[in-house]
């Protein structure tokens, strides 16, 4: 949502609204990276945000929020996000290459199996033709 020169970004997860208020020039990627802090609250069973009944109970979240804020607001935040994205793309290429290698290996195995069966079929067909010829000659 936009409000003049400011922007609100929010995520609602498990009855909790995570809200961030930014200047309009702030990069959207960083805004949503900051809002990903909801995953921290989902992963830590001792920090169940939906079950909090008093505001001071949220102090336990402050350390993680401040650490995330420093990462997102720092001058190197865009570079950090870019390097993380680069690393993710690199990992994705490695995983795709590994999957292709496994599929190629399975395909090679099936092709070899098919080739061996074709050779056996050819050998058996020649044997049956020769046997059929001998039977015909013997019956004459």
C-alpha positions in Angstrom: 0.0 0.0 0.0 1.2 3.5 -0.8 0.7 6.6 1.4 2.3 9.6 -0.2 6.1 9.1 -0.1 5.8 6.0 2.1 5.0 2.4 1.4 3.5 -0.3 3.6 4.4 -3.9 3.0 2.8 -6.6 5.0 2.5 -10.4 5.3 -0.2 -12.1 7.3 0.8 -15.6 8.5 -0.9 -17.7 11.2 -3.1 -14.9 12.5 -0.1 -12.5 12.8 0.4 -9.5 10.6 4.0 -8.6 9.9 4.1 -4.9 8.9 6.9 -2.8 7.5 6.7 0.9 6.8 9.3 2.2 4.2 10.0 5.3 2.2 8.8 4.7 -1.4 12.4 4.7 -2.7 13.3 1.7 -0.5 13.9 -1.4 -2.7 11.0 -3.8 -2.7 13.3 -6.8 -2.7 14.8 -5.7 0.6 11.4 -4.9 2.0 10.1 -8.4 1.4 13.4 -9.9 2.5 12.9 -8.1 5.8 9.3 -9.3 6.0 10.7 -12.9 5.7 11.5 -12.6 9.4 8.1 -14.3 9.9 9.9 -17.6 9.1 12.0 -17.1 12.3 8.8 -17.0 14.4 7.4 -20.0 12.6 10.5 -22.1 13.2 11.1 -21.4 16.9 8.5 -23.2 19.0 9.4 -21.3 22.1 8.5 -18.0 20.3 4.9 -18.6 19.3 3.7 -15.2 18.1 0.1 -16.2 17.7 -0.2 -17.2 21.4 1.1 -14.0 22.9 -1.4 -12.2 25.1 0.6 -9.2 26.3 2.8 -6.7 24.3 5.9 -7.2 26.5 6.0 -10.8 25.6 7.3 -9.7 22.2 10.6 -8.6 23.6 12.0 -12.0 22.9 11.7 -11.3 19.2 13.6 -8.0 19.4 17.1 -9.5 19.0 16.2 -11.2 15.7 14.3 -8.2 14.4 17.1 -5.8 15.1 19.7 -8.1 13.5 17.5 -8.5 10.4 16.9 -4.7 10.3 20.7 -4.1 10.3 21.1 -6.5 7.4 18.4 -4.8 5.3 19.1 -1.2 6.1 22.9 -1.4 5.8 24.7 0.1 2.9 25.7 -3.3 1.6 22.2 -4.7 1.9 21.5 -4.7 -1.9 24.9 -6.2 -2.5 24.2 -8.9 0.2 20.9 -9.6 -1.4 22.5 -9.8 -4.9 25.2 -12.2 -3.6 22.6 -14.4 -2.0 20.6 -14.4 -5.3 23.8 -15.2 -7.2 24.6 -18.0 -4.8 21.1 -19.4 -5.1 21.3 -19.3 -8.9 24.7 -21.1 -8.7 23.2 -23.8 -6.5 20.2 -24.1 -8.8 22.5 -24.7 -11.8 24.4 -27.4 -9.8 21.2 -29.1 -8.8 19.9 -29.1 -12.4 23.2 -30.4 -13.7 23.1 -33.2 -11.1 19.5 -34.1 -12.0 20.4 -34.2 -15.7 23.4 -36.4 -14.9 21.2 -38.8 -13.0 18.6 -38.9 -15.7 21.3 -39.4 -18.4 22.8 -42.2 -16.4 19.4 -43.9 -16.1 18.8 -43.4 -19.8 22.2 -44.9 -20.6 21.4 -47.9 -18.4 18.0 -48.4 -20.1 19.6 -48.0 -23.6 22.3 -50.6 -22.8 19.6 -53.0 -21.5 17.5 -52.5 -24.6 20.6 -53.0 -26.9 21.5 -56.2 -25.1 17.9 -57.5 -25.4 17.9 -56.6 -29.1 21.1 -58.6 -29.6 19.6 -61.5 -27.8 16.5 -61.3 -29.9 18.6 -61.2 -33.1 20.6 -64.2 -32.0 17.4 -66.1 -31.0 15.7 -65.2 -34.4 18.7 -66.5 -36.3 18.7 -69.7 -34.3 15.0 -70.2 -34.9 15.3 -69.6 -38.6 18.2 -72.0 -38.9 16.3 -74.6 -36.8 13.2 -74.1 -39.0 15.3 -74.6 -42.1 16.8 -77.9 -40.7 13.3 -79.2 -39.8 12.1 -78.4 -43.4 15.1 -80.1 -44.9 14.7 -83.2 -42.7 11.1 -83.6 -43.6 11.8 -83.7 -47.3 
